[in-house]
Amino acid sequence: MTQMPTNLPLNARRTRKFAGISAAIFAMGSVFSTPAFAQDGEDKIVGSLGGETITQRDLALTVSEMGDQLGQVPPEQQQFAALMALIDIKLLAAKARENGLDEDEEFKKRAKFLEDRALHNILFRKDVIDGITDEEVRARYDKEVAATPAENEVKAAHILVEKEEEAKEIIKALDEGADFAELAKEKSTGPSGPQGGDLGYFTKGRMVPEFEEAAFALDSGSYTKEPVQTQFGYHVILVKDIRPVQPPAYEQVQQQIRAALLREKYFNYIKELRASADINIEDEALKAAYDKAVAEQEAQ
């Protein structure tokens, strides 16, 4: 049987859509995690190198671009670490220019790619990230989460046995007044047996279909009058309680909704640009993979 939750305070199906979208956002990497350069009110000069000034904004840019390397540095030391890194970078870059490496075709290609990526990220922040307002996030929550009708979840217990006749004997014993929890401890082969067969609360979609159908058809305090067969054996199910599951609070899903809006806006933005661009992929396998990926993005 699928994993039995001990408690589900939120309806898992209600947030599954946003969780999946959030995962897709993170899978796209830095496209959706482009931090704005930290800037003071004034661009303070902190030093110079070869007559070229080094400013607070230069340090902030270094921290932003070298997040992987500087991420483990304590916050109070990041400015110093960024200064050290920036000086080293500038010294080696100056030496490379002296050696004519800035005219190398390999360098030019790499520099063009880095320029394109930086412009991509800056435009993405300006036209997409900064365009998502709190009001827009709240409106999406009200429409797709808060307005969703409440569903029920049940608190159930079960006794699992290998043979149908065993299950029928257990049902007969219950009809004669036997205690369900004690029977579960004595008879059940399932892992919940020592706990009296208790499975806690669960919503639809958490159990195998046959088990779920039987459990949600019962009233609170009732048990199945016929054995319920699944691939695990034969079950006798007792529903202890039924309660409505309210939508998750806005604060709990706010970031997932924002990520969903970012994804939608980004793909709509890039879709328009693709439509007006002359894109030609010569390799047949790459073209097929690209066309398939674009079609899947646009279908979502």
N, C-alpha and C positions, 0 to 999 in steps of 0.2 A: 504494500500500500504506500501511497505517497507519504512524505513526512508529516507527522501529526503535530500541528502547532499547539503549544500549551495555552497561548493567548494571542488573539489577533485584534488589537484595539481599533485598527483601521481596516477598511475594506481593501484588500490587496488588489483586486481587479480595478478598483477606482483609480489607483495611482500607477498601474502597470504601464499605461500609455506614456505617461510623462517620464517614468523611470527609463523606459526604452529609448526615448528621445534623448534623455540626458546622457545615456551611455554612448549614443551615436555622436553627440556633440564632443565628448571627451576623446572619442576615437579619432576625430579629425585634428587633434593636436593643437598646435599654436594658433591655428586659424581662429579658434574661439577663445583663446586665452592670451590675447595681446594686451599687456598692461600698458596703461598710459604712462608716459614718462613722468616720474615724480618731479615736480617743479616747485621751487620756492617762489615767493612773491617777486623777488628780484633775482636775476641771474648772477649770483655772487662769484667773483673771481677768487679761486682758491690757490692758484699758482700759475706757473708757466713752464714751457719746455721749448728751448731754442727760440725764444721770443714769441711763441704762440701761447695764448692764454688757455688755462684750464679752468672751467667754471663748474659751479654746482650742478648745472644742467648736464654738463658732460659726465659728471660722476653718476647722476641719476640714470642717464642713458646707458652707461656702462653696467650698472646694477641690473637694469631692465634686460639688456641683451645677454648678460652673462649669468642669468638666473641659476643655471645648472651648477656652475662653478662657485658662485657666491651664495647659493641658497643655504649652505651649511654654516656660513659665517655668522656669528652672533650679530644681531642688529646694530649694536653699538660699535662694531668694528667694520661694518660694511663700507662706510665711506672711505676709511683708510685702505681697505682691501681693493676697492674700486680704483682709488688713486694709484696704488701700486700697479694694478693690472693695466690701467690706461697708459701709464708712463712706459711700461714694458712694450705695450702694443705700438705706441708711437715711435719708440726707439727702433724697434725691429722694422717697422714700416718705412721709416726714413732710410734705414740701411738697405732695404729691399729696393727702394727707388734709386738709390745711388748705384745699385748693381743692375739697374734697368729692368727689374722684374715687373714693373708696372706696365711695360710694353709687351709682356709675354701674353700670347693668345690664351693660354690657360687661365691666367689672372683676369683677363678681360671678360672671359665667359663667366667666371665665378663672380666677379664684381657686378656684372649685368644681372645675374640671378639674384644676388643679395639685394641689389637695388629694387628689382621687381618685387621681391618678397616684402621688403620694407614698405614699399608703396602700397602693396596689397593690404598689409596689416593696418597701415595708417588709414586707408580709405575704408576698410572694414569697420574700424572703430568709429570713424566719423559718420559714416552713412548708415551703419547697421546697429552696432552696440549702443552708441549714444542716442539712437532713435527709439530705443525701447523705454517707454515711460512706466512708472509705477502704476499709473492709471490703466495702461494697456494690459499689464500683467494681471491686475485685479479684475478687469473686465473679462479676461479669458477664464480666470478662476470662477467667477460668478456664472459664466455660461456653461462651462464644461465640467466643473466639479461640484460647486455648491448647489446647482440646479438639478443635479442627478438624483432621481428618487432613491430614498434609503432602501437598502436591502437588509435581509435578515441574516444573522449568523446563529448557529446552534451550538450548544454545549452538549456533547454526546459521550457515551461510553459504549464499548462493544466487548463481546466475548467471541473469540475466534477459535474455531475447531476445524479438524480436518474432514470430518464426515457429516453429511446432512442429518443422519439419525442422531448424532451427538447434539447437534444444534436443536433438533426437535425436542429432545429430552430436556434440554436447558429451558426451552420455552415453556414446557409443561411444568417444570419446577417453579418457574416464575409465576405461572398462572396459579400455582398452589401456595404462593406467598413467600417463596425463597428470596433471599437478599441478593440483588444483582451484583453488588461489589464483591460479596463473598464467593459467589459462583465464578466470577471472573478470576479472582485470585486462585481458585481451585482448578478451574477447567480451561481457561484461555491459554492458547499457545502464542498469542501475540505479545510484543514487548510491553504493552500497557497493562498486561494481566496483573502484575504485582501491585499496581496502583488502582486496582478495582476496575480496570478497563477504561479508565478516564482518558479522553482525547482532548479535553479542553474545548475552547470555542474555535469554530472554523466557518468560513464562508464558502459559497459555491465556487467550484473550480479547484478546490484544494484536495479533494479525495477522488478515488477512482469512480467512474460514472455510476456503477450499480450501487455502491455504498452511498454515494451522495444522494441519488434519487430516493432511496429508502429513508435516509435520515431526514431529508427536508420534507418528506411526506408525513412525518409523525408529528403529533401534538406534544407539547411539553409534558413530561412525566409518563409518556407511553413508550412501549417497546415493540419491535417487529414481531408479528404473530407467525411469520414464516421465515425460515432461514434465508439469508441474503448471500448469494454465491458471487464471489469474485475470484480472480486468479490466485488469491491467497488462501482460499478455503471458504468456510461457511461462517457467517457472522450473525450474531443476535445483537441488535442495536437498541440502545436506550437513549432517548433525548431527554436531557435534564432541564434544559432551559432554551428559550428562543428570545433573541433580542435584536432590535434594529441597529444597523451600523451606520453612524452618521458620517458624512464626508469629512475628510481630513481638514484640519484648520488651514487657513490661508498661509500662515507662517511655515507650516510643515511642507508645503509643495511649491512655495513661491519661487525657489531657485529652479526647480524642474520646469515650471511653466515659462520662466524667463528664457531658459535654454531652448525650449520648444519654439518660442517666438523668434529667437535668434536664428535658429536653424531655418525656419520658414522664410524669414526675411532674406537670409543669405542666399538660399537657393533660388528665390524669386529674383533677386538682384542679379545673380550670375546667369540665370536662365535668359534674361533679357540681353545680356552681353553676348552670350553664346549665339543667340538668334541672329545677331547682326555681325558676327565675326566670320571670317573665312578660315574655317578649321579643316585641315586636310591631313588625314593620317594614312600613310602609305602602307604600313605593315597591317596585313589583314587581321591577324590575331589581336593586335593592339586595338585596331579600329573596332572590332567586334566587342572587345571588353569595355572600351570607352563608351560605345553607343549603349551597351547594356546598362552600365553604371549610370549614365545620364538618364536613361529611360526610367530606371528604378527610383532615382532621386525625384524626378518630376511626377512620378506616380504617387508619391507619399503625401 
